Amino acid sequence: MTLKMQLGIIFSCVLLAVTTACSAGSSGDTANKEKSKTKDGKAVVTLSLKMPDPFYEAAEKKFEAKYPDIDLQFQYFKQPGQEWAGFSDLENYIKTTNTAMLSGKGADIIETSSLPEGKYINKKLLVDMSEWLDQDKTINKDDLQMNILDASKIDGGLYTMPSAFSLSAFIGDGEVLENTSVKVNDKNWSWVQFADITKQLMSEEEEKGKDHRYALTNNPPELILQEMVMDSYNEFVDPINQKANFESPLFENMLLHIKQMYDDNVLSSTPVENENPLFNSARMFSPADFIDGPYLLFSNPNLLQRPHGEGQSGEARIVTSSKLAIHANSSVKEEAWKFVAFLLSEEAQSLAEREGFSLLKALNEKKFDNIQAQIKSGTFKLANEEQAKVPDEDFEQFRVTINSANRYANVDAKVVSIIYDEAIAFFSGQKSVKDVAKLIQSRIIIYLNE
């Protein structure tokens, strides 16, 4: 598997007009609702999805076999066989889902990865599952990657439950970093320091007669900005209270520094001949991804912290591609929770259809053990058919990375898309940094308060 820079994000447009909502667990309407049942008396639990998902479909069969008194029914925006039309379909999906939720007729369980969760939580449309998780005797929290679930909390509440997770990590060329006179302290480096260090590394490499090496290549500045904003998202956006902080020195300096890194040839927005950047940003979905990509790019890859601000962490960022929430107006919240809880079981987490790291520590550890054994026996091959050579201490670092990851931001894709769209004018020289920051602030405030 080739490791490439993955700094982009799938844009979604969320046009939301929320006016009223019922309090979770206390709404009179909810209390008066009767549970929907099938003809044979099964409790009906509905699950809203953009389109069919193999993992949830496989889990449904296992779940209903374990709970024969519950009938889990899917509500698809796109039916099986229908193609996803991109932006327009996503916009319609969000509008449809929001209208249903506000009317109290939404599904009992909602897949929220494309939805503005902060706004829903603000209007008390989602159930805080923290207490359910604490009291459920079918779940041993010690077995779970609680660092992931704790990081996923918003305002102290667990409103969404991921079925898996991936990590966005930062990797450097260890052969260069470990054989240089330049002091590199990734535990405490800002983007300004990163640029200075990279320029020194490039200079040393060129003095040795080697070609110019960029820090990162083939990424326009708008994507680098997106990545930086996502790394510091909570500094800029408060989705619960509908506040933003883009018309500020923090954001303006970020824009200016990114431009300077391109002007100084530290970063390249286009592919370069004999592309061999000093660093790389990678999305890791499984223990094997710690090996397949990094060791294909570098003979001695170093897993690093990403450059970050003072008081912040540059550890690998948690990414969740699919999350479930329970509708506060659902009349079958207990049955809905049973399905969410079932997804944390070994039976569900072991399904081949699930993509990403497991929420069960033991399953991740088992995969690490298997890969480590293959490395030692010489049977683990990279994509180029070469044998991977990975020291045991690297595996220890991989495990620490998984078990200590705690950096997660509830990023709203619409907010990030606004930043991308408007930042182009600054990087192309059409608008000043202050004008762009002001416009971004205005557009995001309007969106957050819709």
C-alpha positions, 0 to 999 in steps of 0.5 A: 500500500502506497502512503500518500499525503491525505490532507483533504477532507470530503466537503459537505454543505449543511443548510440547517434551520433549527428552531425547536427541540425536545429535551432528551429523556424528558419530552412529553411527546416522547413519553406519550409515544408508543413503541412501534412493533411488527405484527409478531410483536417485535420492537422496531428500531430504525437506523438512518443511513446515507446509503447501504453499509456492509458493516451495519448490514452484517451487524444487523443479522448478528444483532437480531439473532441475539435479540430476537425481540427487536427488528432493526430496520434501515432507512436509506437516503439512497437505495441499494444500487443507486449512485451517490451524486456528490454535493447535491445529494449530500445537501439533500440528505442533510436537509431531509434528515434535519427536517425529520429530526425536528418533526420528531419523526426521524429514525431512532438511530442516526449515522451522524458523520455528515451531519452538524452534530454540534447544532443537534446537541445544542438543540438537545436532539441527541441522547448522551450515552455516557450513563448507558455505557457506564451501566451496561453490564454487557460491556467492560470498559477496560476492554475498550479503547476508552481514550478514543471514546473519551476524546469523542465526548462533546461538552462532557457528553458521549453523543455519538459512538464510532464503530471504528477509528483511524489515525492521521499521523506525521512521519519523517525520514529517520535517516536524515533526522538521526544523522543531522546536526540540526536539533529536532524536538517534535514534542515541542515544535511549532510550524514556524520552528518546523519551517526553520528546521526543514530549511536547515535539513534541506541545506545540509542535504544539498551540501552533501550533494543531494537534490533539493528535498521539500518538507511536503509536496503535491499539496496546495496551501488551501489543503495545508490550511485545512489540516492546520485548522483541523489540528486546532479546530477547538481554538477556532470553532465552538459549535455548541455555542455557535461561536467562531474565532477566525478574525484573529491574530492566530488565524491570520498568522497561520495564513501568513506562515503557510504562504511564507513556507511556499515562498521559501520552497519548504512546501510544494503545491505540485508534484516534483521530479524524483519526489522524495519529501522529508516528511509525510502525513498518513491516514492509518486504518489498521496496524498494518498501515504502520508498516506498509506505507512508512517503510515503503517510503523511508528505510527508517521512518520516524513517527513524529508529532505534528507541528503544533501550538504552545500547550497543544498536542501534536500526537496522531489525530483521531478520525472517525468515518462513521458514528451513531447517535440516538434520537432524543425523541425516540420511543425505543431508546433502550432498544436502540442502545442495545444495538449501539452497545452490540457494535462494541462486542467482539462479535461485531468488532470482528466482522470483516466488513468493519473498516478501521482500528477496533474499539476493542484493545485486544483485537488491535493487540492481536493484529500487532502481534501477528504482524510482528511475528510475520516481520520476524519470520520474514513473511511480511512483504511490502507492496514492492515485494521487499521484506519489511525490517521493523525493530521491536521498539517501533512496535512498542511506539505503534502500540503507545500511539494507538492507546494514547491517542486523545486528539479529536475534533468534532469538525464540521465539514461545511466550516472547513469547506468555507475556509478552503473556498475563501483562502484561495483568494489570499494565497493567489494574491487577490485579497489581503489576509485581513479581508479573507479572515474577516470574510471567513469569520462572517460566513462561518458565523452566519452558518453556525447561527442558521 
